[in-house]
Amino acid sequence: MKKYKIYSLSLGLLFSGLCISCSGYLDKEPPLAVTESDVYSSPERLEGAILGMYSDLKSGYVLGGKMYIAMDFIGDEFEIISSNGYQMQATFDNNVGRNSRENGEIWQYAYRCINSVNTVLDRLPFAQDVAGDNYNQYIAEAKFIRAVCYFYLNTLWSMPYMMGADALSVPLRLKCEEDLSDNALARSTNQQVYDQIFSDLAAVSDLPVSGNNMNSITRATQAAVNMLKMRAYMAMERWQDAINCGESISGYELLGSPADVFAAPYINNEMIFSLPMSNSNRNTGNAAVPSYYYNGTSAILHAGSIYSETGYGLDADNRVAALKGSANSNAIILKFPNGSTGLDYVPVFRYAETLLNLSECYFNLGNEAKAKELLLQVRRRSLSEADDVLNFDSMQGSTLRTAIYNERRLEFIGEGIRGMDQMRRRETIVKMKGTNLERSYSPEVGTNGYIYPIPQTERTMNNLIVD
């Protein structure tokens, strides 16, 4: 598979960086010939190379597209009604094979992004004077992007951590690759991948703390790093470590209306990290997240989705009134109102997740009062106590745990979190519940259907891949 991952900093990387930036680069005419040495010859071009990594991350086959979508369609909220095989049907069917289209696409472009990072990390030390005061920040940004890629790769291609820290995961490629000499690389373990993620996220102090401007929401910050660490610690059931990360996040707040989070211009005090789109730099067609949700012809809400649960489909809840709708006589979500254009930003981390992550962590450490308080901060933003049919005062034990899980389902539906939650908790995933098409997938009966197999393209090029 290496042939897909090899590329050096050149016109493609530089210009993709220029396109993603919203600080003037779009208006500049790039030179017709740029060599690798040119990229590191000026602060402006170096900045373009850094932004190029983000452009690779937001690719339609990485976090700005199919990798993100996979986390929803592995879960149980949506039903795929399209007969288009390009639209993640195999993932919805839990039938991804070695040669399935999305398997090879996500793998190929995720490792391309990783090699983009590795190239920057390899070259940047020789341009430290050019980077100046931004040098340490650039290093930290690159490692953040690599950590994000490996977190999602590990989620899709490895069994849940709590089923075995030594379970086989993905190869850890940490060097800039420009030829085929390192093609053969064995799979790392679950533990080794998480260790690398935490190592990459160690330089958090070199990043801005937070903010609500374009740069701070579309680039790495300390808050974004701590959100990623929270997800990783929760997957490992290291609840106190996750709490420590969550409580270090400051400078954000819940907006008055959940719909405002997803409305243009997408820069607000609740969004911690998102992937921007613009007329000249956006994902299109089946590689665009919004294309699956907005018109009722691809991913529709399953009749047994969270909205069917008592207390989670109330008309008085703004998340239902403003973010649930219909199209083509099908129930849909409205979090991507510009779906036809693909210009909606793709949310990755927002403050509501910080609070609900903390709620789940405190519950698992036995502090039910704190868990309930945090849950209600999110719920009461959208639904008043007077309109609520659920009695939280009486909730405890498994009832409260279910309420925390359901609140996450409702708050983050369509945001690529549900499948991730189910997998880290080792849940049996039940698709099309209550219909004659109901089927279930359990991690207890093996990997088949629950996670992706290593794609055939990688197996062909890498003779050290084993199952």
HELIX and SHEET records of a PDB file:
HELIX    1   1 LYS A    2  LYS A    5  1                                   4    
HELIX    2   2 LEU A   11  ILE A   20  1                                  10    
HELIX    3   3 TYR A   25  ASP A   27  5                                   3    
HELIX    4   4 GLU A   36  VAL A   39  1                                   4    
HELIX    5   5 PRO A   43  LEU A   57  1                                  15    
HELIX    6   6 LYS A   66  PHE A   73  1                                   8    
HELIX    7   7 GLN A   89  PHE A   92  1                                   4    
HELIX    8   8 ARG A  101  ARG A  123  1                                  23    
HELIX    9   9 LEU A  124  ALA A  127  5                                   4    
HELIX   10  10 GLN A  128  ALA A  131  1                                   4    
HELIX   11  11 GLY A  132  ASN A  134  5                                   3    
HELIX   12  12 TYR A  135  TRP A  157  1                                  23    
HELIX   13  13 TYR A  161  MET A  163  5                                   3    
HELIX   14  14 ASN A  190  ASP A  200  1                                  11    
HELIX   15  15 VAL A  204  ASP A  206  5                                   3    
HELIX   16  16 MET A  214  THR A  218  1                                   5    
HELIX   17  17 GLN A  222  ALA A  235  1                                  14    
HELIX   18  18 TRP A  239  GLU A  247  1                                   9    
HELIX   19  19 PRO A  258  VAL A  261  1                                   4    
HELIX   20  20 GLY A  285  ALA A  287  5                                   3    
HELIX   21  21 VAL A  289  TYR A  292  5                                   4    
HELIX   22  22 ILE A  306  SER A  308  5                                   3    
HELIX   23  23 ASN A  318  ALA A  321  1                                   4    
HELIX   24  24 TYR A  351  ASN A  364  1                                  14    
HELIX   25  25 GLU A  368  SER A  382  1                                  15    
HELIX   26  26 GLU A  385  ASP A  387  5                                   3    
HELIX   27  27 PHE A  392  SER A  394  5                                   3    
HELIX   28  28 GLY A  397  PHE A  412  1                                  16    
HELIX   29  29 ARG A  418  ARG A  424  1                                   7    
HELIX   30  30 PRO A  443  VAL A  445  5                                   3    
HELIX   31  31 GLN A  456  MET A  461  1                                   6    
SHEET    1   A 2 PHE A  78  ILE A  80  0                                        
SHEET    2   A 2 ALA A 299  LEU A 301 -1                                        
SHEET    1   B 2 MET A 271  LEU A 275  0                                        
SHEET    2   B 2 VAL A 346  ARG A 350 -1                                        
SHEET    1   C 2 LYS A 324  ALA A 327  0                                        
SHEET    2   C 2 ASN A 330  ILE A 333 -1                                        
SHEET    1   D 2 ILE A 429  LYS A 431  0                                        
SHEET    2   D 2 ARG A 439  TYR A 441 -1                                        
END                                                                             
